[in-house]
Amino acid sequence: MAQIKVQGQTNLVRDVKSNAILNTSTSEFTAYMSKYKNREKTNDVLRGAVKEINTIKNEMKEIKSLLTKVLNK
């Protein structure tokens, strides 16, 4: 696989055949993957909180509806 160094970047090379940019630094890749996984965990927590909030909102609507029915009797 023929590779050309990317100008101005010490850890990047371009694959001549596929024209892809490749990172040759395993430590940078590991750091990137760690940040990516942390970001995914944060997003999962946020999605869970949004679902929980929506559930609470629906329950509040039901309670409001039931209270309105009780008061109108």
N, CA, C and O atoms as a CHARMM CRD file, in Angstrom:
* protein
*
  292
    1    1 MET  N      0.85700  -1.16700   0.00000 PROA 1      0.00000
    2    1 MET  CA     0.00000   0.00000   0.00000 PROA 1      0.00000
    3    1 MET  C      0.90900   1.23800   0.00000 PROA 1      0.00000
    4    1 MET  O      1.67700   1.45500   0.93700 PROA 1      0.00000
    5    2 ALA  N      0.81000   2.02900  -1.04600 PROA 2      0.00000
    6    2 ALA  CA     1.62000   3.23700  -1.16200 PROA 2      0.00000
    7    2 ALA  C      0.95800   4.37800  -0.40600 PROA 2      0.00000
    8    2 ALA  O     -0.25200   4.58500  -0.50000 PROA 2      0.00000
    9    3 GLN  N      1.76400   5.11200   0.33900 PROA 3      0.00000
   10    3 GLN  CA     1.24600   6.21800   1.13700 PROA 3      0.00000
   11    3 GLN  C      2.11600   7.44600   0.93900 PROA 3      0.00000
   12    3 GLN  O      3.32900   7.35100   0.75100 PROA 3      0.00000
   13    4 ILE  N      1.46400   8.60700   0.98600 PROA 4      0.00000
   14    4 ILE  CA     2.15400   9.88900   0.87100 PROA 4      0.00000
   15    4 ILE  C      1.86700  10.66600   2.14200 PROA 4      0.00000
   16    4 ILE  O      0.72100  10.71300   2.59000 PROA 4      0.00000
   17    5 LYS  N      2.89300  11.28000   2.73700 PROA 5      0.00000
   18    5 LYS  CA     2.68600  12.08800   3.94700 PROA 5      0.00000
   19    5 LYS  C      1.83500  13.30800   3.61400 PROA 5      0.00000
   20    5 LYS  O      1.99100  13.91800   2.55600 PROA 5      0.00000
   21    6 VAL  N      0.93800  13.65400   4.52500 PROA 6      0.00000
   22    6 VAL  CA     0.10300  14.84400   4.36500 PROA 6      0.00000
   23    6 VAL  C      0.92200  16.04700   4.80600 PROA 6      0.00000
   24    6 VAL  O      1.51400  16.05700   5.88500 PROA 6      0.00000
   25    7 GLN  N      0.94300  17.04600   3.95800 PROA 7      0.00000
   26    7 GLN  CA     1.75100  18.23400   4.23300 PROA 7      0.00000
   27    7 GLN  C      1.25700  18.93900   5.49800 PROA 7      0.00000
   28    7 GLN  O      0.06300  19.20200   5.64100 PROA 7      0.00000
   29    8 GLY  N      2.17500  19.24100   6.40800 PROA 8      0.00000
   30    8 GLY  CA     1.84100  19.96100   7.62800 PROA 8      0.00000
   31    8 GLY  C      1.28500  19.08700   8.73900 PROA 8      0.00000
   32    8 GLY  O      0.98400  19.59300   9.82000 PROA 8      0.00000
   33    9 GLN  N      1.14000  17.79100   8.50300 PROA 9      0.00000
   34    9 GLN  CA     0.60300  16.86800   9.50400 PROA 9      0.00000
   35    9 GLN  C      1.58200  15.70800   9.67300 PROA 9      0.00000
   36    9 GLN  O      1.85100  14.97800   8.71900 PROA 9      0.00000
   37   10 THR  N      2.10700  15.54200  10.86600 PROA 10     0.00000
   38   10 THR  CA     3.11800  14.50500  11.07900 PROA 10     0.00000
   39   10 THR  C      2.52200  13.10800  11.20600 PROA 10     0.00000
   40   10 THR  O      3.19300  12.12300  10.89700 PROA 10     0.00000
   41   11 ASN  N      1.27200  13.00700  11.65700 PROA 11     0.00000
   42   11 ASN  CA     0.67400  11.69300  11.91100 PROA 11     0.00000
   43   11 ASN  C     -0.33700  11.26900  10.85700 PROA 11     0.00000
   44   11 ASN  O     -1.03800  10.27400  11.04700 PROA 11     0.00000
   45   12 LEU  N     -0.42900  11.99800   9.75600 PROA 12     0.00000
   46   12 LEU  CA    -1.40000  11.65900   8.72400 PROA 12     0.00000
   47   12 LEU  C     -0.69900  11.30700   7.42000 PROA 12     0.00000
   48   12 LEU  O      0.28400  11.93900   7.03200 PROA 12     0.00000
   49   13 VAL  N     -1.22800  10.28000   6.74900 PROA 13     0.00000
   50   13 VAL  CA    -0.74700   9.90300   5.42100 PROA 13     0.00000
   51   13 VAL  C     -1.95300   9.70000   4.51100 PROA 13     0.00000
   52   13 VAL  O     -3.06100   9.43700   4.97900 PROA 13     0.00000
   53   14 ARG  N     -1.72500   9.82500   3.20700 PROA 14     0.00000
   54   14 ARG  CA    -2.78900   9.58800   2.23100 PROA 14     0.00000
   55   14 ARG  C     -2.48300   8.28600   1.50200 PROA 14     0.00000
   56   14 ARG  O     -1.37700   8.08600   1.00000 PROA 14     0.00000
   57   15 ASP  N     -3.47900   7.40400   1.45000 PROA 15     0.00000
   58   15 ASP  CA    -3.35100   6.16400   0.69600 PROA 15     0.00000
   59   15 ASP  C     -3.53000   6.50900  -0.78100 PROA 15     0.00000
   60   15 ASP  O     -4.55200   7.07200  -1.17300 PROA 15     0.00000
   61   16 VAL  N     -2.55400   6.17700  -1.57900 PROA 16     0.00000
   62   16 VAL  CA    -2.57300   6.54700  -2.99500 PROA 16     0.00000
   63   16 VAL  C     -3.70400   5.83800  -3.73800 PROA 16     0.00000
   64   16 VAL  O     -4.34200   6.44100  -4.60100 PROA 16     0.00000
   65   17 LYS  N     -3.96000   4.58400  -3.42100 PROA 17     0.00000
   66   17 LYS  CA    -4.97200   3.80300  -4.13700 PROA 17     0.00000
   67   17 LYS  C     -6.39200   4.28000  -3.83400 PROA 17     0.00000
   68   17 LYS  O     -7.17500   4.51100  -4.75500 PROA 17     0.00000
   69   18 SER  N     -6.73000   4.43100  -2.55100 PROA 18     0.00000
   70   18 SER  CA    -8.10400   4.79900  -2.17500 PROA 18     0.00000
   71   18 SER  C     -8.27800   6.29400  -1.96500 PROA 18     0.00000
   72   18 SER  O     -9.40400   6.78200  -1.86800 PROA 18     0.00000
   73   19 ASN  N     -7.16700   7.02600  -1.89500 PROA 19     0.00000
   74   19 ASN  CA    -7.17700   8.47300  -1.65700 PROA 19     0.00000
   75   19 ASN  C     -7.65500   8.82600  -0.24300 PROA 19     0.00000
   76   19 ASN  O     -8.01100   9.97400   0.02300 PROA 19     0.00000
   77   20 ALA  N     -7.66100   7.84200   0.65800 PROA 20     0.00000
   78   20 ALA  CA    -8.11500   8.05800   2.03800 PROA 20     0.00000
   79   20 ALA  C     -6.99300   8.65400   2.87900 PROA 20     0.00000
   80   20 ALA  O     -5.81300   8.39000   2.64700 PROA 20     0.00000
   81   21 ILE  N     -7.38500   9.46100   3.86000 PROA 21     0.00000
   82   21 ILE  CA    -6.43400   9.99500   4.83400 PROA 21     0.00000
   83   21 ILE  C     -6.40300   9.02400   6.01600 PROA 21     0.00000
   84   21 ILE  O     -7.45100   8.67100   6.55600 PROA 21     0.00000
   85   22 LEU  N     -5.21100   8.59600   6.41400 PROA 22     0.00000
   86   22 LEU  CA    -5.05200   7.63600   7.50100 PROA 22     0.00000
   87   22 LEU  C     -4.22400   8.23800   8.62300 PROA 22     0.00000
   88   22 LEU  O     -3.24400   8.94200   8.38000 PROA 22     0.00000
   89   23 ASN  N     -4.63000   7.95400   9.85600 PROA 23     0.00000
   90   23 ASN  CA    -3.88100   8.40300  11.02400 PROA 23     0.00000
   91   23 ASN  C     -2.90800   7.29500  11.41000 PROA 23     0.00000
   92   23 ASN  O     -3.31300   6.15000  11.61200 PROA 23     0.00000
   93   24 THR  N     -1.64800   7.62900  11.50900 PROA 24     0.00000
   94   24 THR  CA    -0.63300   6.62800  11.84200 PROA 24     0.00000
   95   24 THR  C     -0.29500   6.60000  13.33100 PROA 24     0.00000
   96   24 THR  O      0.51700   5.78000  13.76000 PROA 24     0.00000
   97   25 SER  N     -0.89900   7.47300  14.11900 PROA 25     0.00000
   98   25 SER  CA    -0.62000   7.54500  15.55200 PROA 25     0.00000
   99   25 SER  C     -1.67600   6.75900  16.32300 PROA 25     0.00000
  100   25 SER  O     -2.85100   7.12600  16.32800 PROA 25     0.00000
  101   26 THR  N     -1.25400   5.68300  16.96900 PROA 26     0.00000
  102   26 THR  CA    -2.21100   4.88400  17.74000 PROA 26     0.00000
  103   26 THR  C     -2.68100   5.62200  18.98400 PROA 26     0.00000
  104   26 THR  O     -3.82000   5.43900  19.41400 PROA 26     0.00000
  105   27 SER  N     -1.82900   6.44900  19.56700 PROA 27     0.00000
  106   27 SER  CA    -2.23700   7.17900  20.77400 PROA 27     0.00000
  107   27 SER  C     -3.31300   8.21800  20.44300 PROA 27     0.00000
  108   27 SER  O     -4.24600   8.40500  21.22400 PROA 27     0.00000
  109   28 GLU  N     -3.19500   8.88900  19.30500 PROA 28     0.00000
  110   28 GLU  CA    -4.23000   9.84500  18.89900 PROA 28     0.00000
  111   28 GLU  C     -5.53600   9.12400  18.60400 PROA 28     0.00000
  112   28 GLU  O     -6.61200   9.61000  18.95100 PROA 28     0.00000
  113   29 PHE  N     -5.43800   7.96000  17.96100 PROA 29     0.00000
  114   29 PHE  CA    -6.63600   7.18800  17.65900 PROA 29     0.00000
  115   29 PHE  C     -7.31500   6.72800  18.94400 PROA 29     0.00000
  116   29 PHE  O     -8.53800   6.80900  19.06300 PROA 29     0.00000
  117   30 THR  N     -6.53400   6.25000  19.89700 PROA 30     0.00000
  118   30 THR  CA    -7.07900   5.80500  21.18100 PROA 30     0.00000
  119   30 THR  C     -7.75700   6.96200  21.90800 PROA 30     0.00000
  120   30 THR  O     -8.83600   6.79300  22.47600 PROA 30     0.00000
  121   31 ALA  N     -7.13300   8.12700  21.89200 PROA 31     0.00000
  122   31 ALA  CA    -7.72400   9.30900  22.53500 PROA 31     0.00000
  123   31 ALA  C     -9.02500   9.68900  21.84700 PROA 31     0.00000
  124   31 ALA  O    -10.00100  10.02800  22.51500 PROA 31     0.00000
  125   32 TYR  N     -9.05200   9.63700  20.52000 PROA 32     0.00000
  126   32 TYR  CA   -10.26800   9.95800  19.76700 PROA 32     0.00000
  127   32 TYR  C    -11.39000   8.98800  20.12000 PROA 32     0.00000
  128   32 TYR  O    -12.52200   9.40500  20.36500 PROA 32     0.00000
  129   33 MET  N    -11.07700   7.69700  20.14700 PROA 33     0.00000
  130   33 MET  CA   -12.10100   6.70000  20.45600 PROA 33     0.00000
  131   33 MET  C    -12.62100   6.86800  21.87700 PROA 33     0.00000
  132   33 MET  O    -13.81000   6.66600  22.12600 PROA 33     0.00000
  133   34 SER  N    -11.76100   7.23000  22.80000 PROA 34     0.00000
  134   34 SER  CA   -12.18000   7.46800  24.18000 PROA 34     0.00000
  135   34 SER  C    -13.15700   8.63900  24.24300 PROA 34     0.00000
  136   34 SER  O    -14.19300   8.55500  24.90200 PROA 34     0.00000
  137   35 LYS  N    -12.82600   9.72400  23.56000 PROA 35     0.00000
  138   35 LYS  CA   -13.72500  10.88500  23.52100 PROA 35     0.00000
  139   35 LYS  C    -15.04200  10.52100  22.85500 PROA 35     0.00000
  140   35 LYS  O    -16.10500  10.94900  23.30500 PROA 35     0.00000
  141   36 TYR  N    -14.98100   9.73400  21.78700 PROA 36     0.00000
  142   36 TYR  CA   -16.18300   9.31800  21.06700 PROA 36     0.00000
  143   36 TYR  C    -17.10100   8.50100  21.97800 PROA 36     0.00000
  144   36 TYR  O    -18.31000   8.73000  22.02000 PROA 36     0.00000
  145   37 LYS  N    -16.51900   7.55200  22.70300 PROA 37     0.00000
  146   37 LYS  CA   -17.31800   6.71300  23.60100 PROA 37     0.00000
  147   37 LYS  C    -17.92900   7.54100  24.72900 PROA 37     0.00000
  148   37 LYS  O    -19.08000   7.31800  25.10300 PROA 37     0.00000
  149   38 ASN  N    -17.17600   8.48900  25.27100 PROA 38     0.00000
  150   38 ASN  CA   -17.71000   9.36300  26.31600 PROA 38     0.00000
  151   38 ASN  C    -18.85700  10.21000  25.78400 PROA 38     0.00000
  152   38 ASN  O    -19.85600  10.41500  26.47300 PROA 38     0.00000
  153   39 ARG  N    -18.71200  10.70200  24.55600 PROA 39     0.00000
  154   39 ARG  CA   -19.77100  11.50400  23.94000 PROA 39     0.00000
  155   39 ARG  C    -21.02700  10.66000  23.72700 PROA 39     0.00000
  156   39 ARG  O    -22.14200  11.13800  23.93800 PROA 39     0.00000
  157   40 GLU  N    -20.84800   9.40500  23.31000 PROA 40     0.00000
  158   40 GLU  CA   -21.98300   8.50900  23.12400 PROA 40     0.00000
  159   40 GLU  C    -22.68800   8.23400  24.45600 PROA 40     0.00000
  160   40 GLU  O    -23.91700   8.20600  24.51000 PROA 40     0.00000
  161   41 LYS  N    -21.91800   8.03200  25.53000 PROA 41     0.00000
  162   41 LYS  CA   -22.52000   7.81200  26.85000 PROA 41     0.00000
  163   41 LYS  C    -23.33000   9.02800  27.27900 PROA 41     0.00000
  164   41 LYS  O    -24.43600   8.89400  27.80200 PROA 41     0.00000
  165   42 THR  N    -22.77100  10.22100  27.05400 PROA 42     0.00000
  166   42 THR  CA   -23.46800  11.45700  27.40300 PROA 42     0.00000
  167   42 THR  C    -24.76400  11.57600  26.61100 PROA 42     0.00000
  168   42 THR  O    -25.80000  11.95500  27.15700 PROA 42     0.00000
  169   43 ASN  N    -24.70200  11.25200  25.32300 PROA 43     0.00000
  170   43 ASN  CA   -25.90000  11.31400  24.48900 PROA 43     0.00000
  171   43 ASN  C    -26.94700  10.30800  24.95100 PROA 43     0.00000
  172   43 ASN  O    -28.14100  10.60800  24.93300 PROA 43     0.00000
  173   44 ASP  N    -26.51600   9.12100  25.36400 PROA 44     0.00000
  174   44 ASP  CA   -27.45200   8.11400  25.86800 PROA 44     0.00000
  175   44 ASP  C    -28.15200   8.60400  27.13100 PROA 44     0.00000
  176   44 ASP  O    -29.35900   8.42100  27.28700 PROA 44     0.00000
  177   45 VAL  N    -27.39500   9.22500  28.03100 PROA 45     0.00000
  178   45 VAL  CA   -27.97700   9.76900  29.26500 PROA 45     0.00000
  179   45 VAL  C    -28.98300  10.85800  28.92000 PROA 45     0.00000
  180   45 VAL  O    -30.06500  10.91200  29.50600 PROA 45     0.00000
  181   46 LEU  N    -28.63900  11.71500  27.98200 PROA 46     0.00000
  182   46 LEU  CA   -29.53500  12.79700  27.57500 PROA 46     0.00000
  183   46 LEU  C    -30.81300  12.24300  26.95100 PROA 46     0.00000
  184   46 LEU  O    -31.90700  12.72100  27.24900 PROA 46     0.00000
  185   47 ARG  N    -30.67700  11.23700  26.08500 PROA 47     0.00000
  186   47 ARG  CA   -31.86700  10.62400  25.47300 PROA 47     0.00000
  187   47 ARG  C    -32.76800  10.00900  26.54400 PROA 47     0.00000
  188   47 ARG  O    -33.99200  10.11900  26.47100 PROA 47     0.00000
  189   48 GLY  N    -32.15600   9.36000  27.54200 PROA 48     0.00000
  190   48 GLY  CA   -32.93300   8.77500  28.63000 PROA 48     0.00000
  191   48 GLY  C    -33.67500   9.83700  29.41900 PROA 48     0.00000
  192   48 GLY  O    -34.83000   9.64000  29.79700 PROA 48     0.00000
  193   49 ALA  N    -33.01400  10.97000  29.67200 PROA 49     0.00000
  194   49 ALA  CA   -33.65500  12.06100  30.40800 PROA 49     0.00000
  195   49 ALA  C    -34.81900  12.63500  29.61400 PROA 49     0.00000
  196   49 ALA  O    -35.86300  12.94900  30.18600 PROA 49     0.00000
  197   50 VAL  N    -34.65400  12.77600  28.30900 PROA 50     0.00000
  198   50 VAL  CA   -35.73100  13.30600  27.46500 PROA 50     0.00000
  199   50 VAL  C    -36.92600  12.35700  27.48500 PROA 50     0.00000
  200   50 VAL  O    -38.06900  12.80500  27.58100 PROA 50     0.00000
  201   51 LYS  N    -36.67400  11.04900  27.39600 PROA 51     0.00000
  202   51 LYS  CA   -37.77100  10.07300  27.44600 PROA 51     0.00000
  203   51 LYS  C    -38.50700  10.16200  28.77800 PROA 51     0.00000
  204   51 LYS  O    -39.73600  10.12300  28.82300 PROA 51     0.00000
  205   52 GLU  N    -37.74100  10.28100  29.86100 PROA 52     0.00000
  206   52 GLU  CA   -38.33700  10.36300  31.19300 PROA 52     0.00000
  207   52 GLU  C    -39.17800  11.63100  31.33400 PROA 52     0.00000
  208   52 GLU  O    -40.26900  11.59200  31.90200 PROA 52     0.00000
  209   53 ILE  N    -38.67900  12.74500  30.82600 PROA 53     0.00000
  210   53 ILE  CA   -39.42200  14.00700  30.87300 PROA 53     0.00000
  211   53 ILE  C    -40.71300  13.88800  30.08200 PROA 53     0.00000
  212   53 ILE  O    -41.76300  14.34600  30.53400 PROA 53     0.00000
  213   54 ASN  N    -40.64500  13.27500  28.90400 PROA 54     0.00000
  214   54 ASN  CA   -41.85400  13.11200  28.09500 PROA 54     0.00000
  215   54 ASN  C    -42.87200  12.21900  28.78700 PROA 54     0.00000
  216   54 ASN  O    -44.07500  12.46600  28.69400 PROA 54     0.00000
  217   55 THR  N    -42.40700  11.18900  29.47700 PROA 55     0.00000
  218   55 THR  CA   -43.30800  10.32200  30.23100 PROA 55     0.00000
  219   55 THR  C    -43.99000  11.11000  31.34700 PROA 55     0.00000
  220   55 THR  O    -45.19800  10.98700  31.54800 PROA 55     0.00000
  221   56 ILE  N    -43.22800  11.90600  32.06200 PROA 56     0.00000
  222   56 ILE  CA   -43.78600  12.72300  33.14600 PROA 56     0.00000
  223   56 ILE  C    -44.80000  13.72000  32.59000 PROA 56     0.00000
  224   56 ILE  O    -45.85100  13.93600  33.19300 PROA 56     0.00000
  225   57 LYS  N    -44.49100  14.32900  31.44600 PROA 57     0.00000
  226   57 LYS  CA   -45.42400  15.28000  30.83300 PROA 57     0.00000
  227   57 LYS  C    -46.74300  14.59300  30.48500 PROA 57     0.00000
  228   57 LYS  O    -47.81600  15.15300  30.71100 PROA 57     0.00000
  229   58 ASN  N    -46.66500  13.38100  29.93600 PROA 58     0.00000
  230   58 ASN  CA   -47.88800  12.65500  29.58900 PROA 58     0.00000
  231   58 ASN  C    -48.68600  12.29500  30.84000 PROA 58     0.00000
  232   58 ASN  O    -49.91500  12.37600  30.84000 PROA 58     0.00000
  233   59 GLU  N    -47.99500  11.90000  31.89400 PROA 59     0.00000
  234   59 GLU  CA   -48.68400  11.57900  33.14000 PROA 59     0.00000
  235   59 GLU  C    -49.35000  12.81800  33.72800 PROA 59     0.00000
  236   59 GLU  O    -50.45900  12.73400  34.25500 PROA 59     0.00000
  237   60 MET  N    -48.68600  13.96000  33.64200 PROA 60     0.00000
  238   60 MET  CA   -49.27200  15.21100  34.13700 PROA 60     0.00000
  239   60 MET  C    -50.52600  15.57300  33.34100 PROA 60     0.00000
  240   60 MET  O    -51.50300  16.05900  33.91000 PROA 60     0.00000
  241   61 LYS  N    -50.50200  15.33800  32.03500 PROA 61     0.00000
  242   61 LYS  CA   -51.68400  15.60400  31.20600 PROA 61     0.00000
  243   61 LYS  C    -52.84400  14.71200  31.63400 PROA 61     0.00000
  244   61 LYS  O    -53.98900  15.15900  31.70500 PROA 61     0.00000
  245   62 GLU  N    -52.53700  13.43500  31.92100 PROA 62     0.00000
  246   62 GLU  CA   -53.57800  12.51800  32.38000 PROA 62     0.00000
  247   62 GLU  C    -54.15300  12.97600  33.71600 PROA 62     0.00000
  248   62 GLU  O    -55.37000  12.97100  33.90100 PROA 62     0.00000
  249   63 ILE  N    -53.28900  13.37300  34.64700 PROA 63     0.00000
  250   63 ILE  CA   -53.74000  13.84800  35.95500 PROA 63     0.00000
  251   63 ILE  C    -54.60300  15.08500  35.78900 PROA 63     0.00000
  252   63 ILE  O    -55.64500  15.20500  36.43400 PROA 63     0.00000
  253   64 LYS  N    -54.18700  16.00000  34.93900 PROA 64     0.00000
  254   64 LYS  CA   -54.95300  17.22300  34.69500 PROA 64     0.00000
  255   64 LYS  C    -56.32400  16.88300  34.12100 PROA 64     0.00000
  256   64 LYS  O    -57.33600  17.46200  34.51700 PROA 64     0.00000
  257   65 SER  N    -56.34400  15.94400  33.19000 PROA 65     0.00000
  258   65 SER  CA   -57.61100  15.53400  32.59000 PROA 65     0.00000
  259   65 SER  C    -58.53600  14.91700  33.63900 PROA 65     0.00000
  260   65 SER  O    -59.73000  15.21500  33.66700 PROA 65     0.00000
  261   66 LEU  N    -57.99600  14.06800  34.49100 PROA 66     0.00000
  262   66 LEU  CA   -58.80700  13.44000  35.53300 PROA 66     0.00000
  263   66 LEU  C    -59.31300  14.47200  36.53900 PROA 66     0.00000
  264   66 LEU  O    -60.46400  14.39600  36.97000 PROA 66     0.00000
  265   67 LEU  N    -58.47600  15.42800  36.91600 PROA 67     0.00000
  266   67 LEU  CA   -58.90400  16.47700  37.84200 PROA 67     0.00000
  267   67 LEU  C    -60.00900  17.33400  37.22800 PROA 67     0.00000
  268   67 LEU  O    -60.96000  17.71900  37.90800 PROA 67     0.00000
  269   68 THR  N    -59.87400  17.62200  35.95200 PROA 68     0.00000
  270   68 THR  CA   -60.90600  18.40900  35.26600 PROA 68     0.00000
  271   68 THR  C    -62.22900  17.65800  35.27400 PROA 68     0.00000
  272   68 THR  O    -63.27800  18.26200  35.49500 PROA 68     0.00000
  273   69 LYS  N    -62.19700  16.34900  35.03500 PROA 69     0.00000
  274   69 LYS  CA   -63.41600  15.54000  35.05000 PROA 69     0.00000
  275   69 LYS  C    -64.04400  15.53900  36.44100 PROA 69     0.00000
  276   69 LYS  O    -65.26100  15.66100  36.57300 PROA 69     0.00000
  277   70 VAL  N    -63.21300  15.40100  37.48100 PROA 70     0.00000
  278   70 VAL  CA   -63.71800  15.36700  38.85500 PROA 70     0.00000
  279   70 VAL  C    -64.34300  16.70700  39.21800 PROA 70     0.00000
  280   70 VAL  O    -65.40000  16.73800  39.84900 PROA 70     0.00000
  281   71 LEU  N    -63.72000  17.80400  38.83700 PROA 71     0.00000
  282   71 LEU  CA   -64.23600  19.13000  39.17200 PROA 71     0.00000
  283   71 LEU  C    -65.51300  19.46100  38.41200 PROA 71     0.00000
  284   71 LEU  O    -66.32700  20.24300  38.90200 PROA 71     0.00000
  285   72 ASN  N    -65.70800  18.89400  37.24300 PROA 72     0.00000
  286   72 ASN  CA   -66.89900  19.17400  36.43900 PROA 72     0.00000
  287   72 ASN  C    -68.10000  18.35100  36.86700 PROA 72     0.00000
  288   72 ASN  O    -69.20100  18.59200  36.37200 PROA 72     0.00000
  289   73 LYS  N    -67.93600  17.39600  37.75800 PROA 73     0.00000
  290   73 LYS  CA   -69.06800  16.57400  38.20300 PROA 73     0.00000
  291   73 LYS  C    -69.87400  17.27300  39.23900 PROA 73     0.00000
  292   73 LYS  O    -70.86400  16.72500  39.72400 PROA 73     0.00000
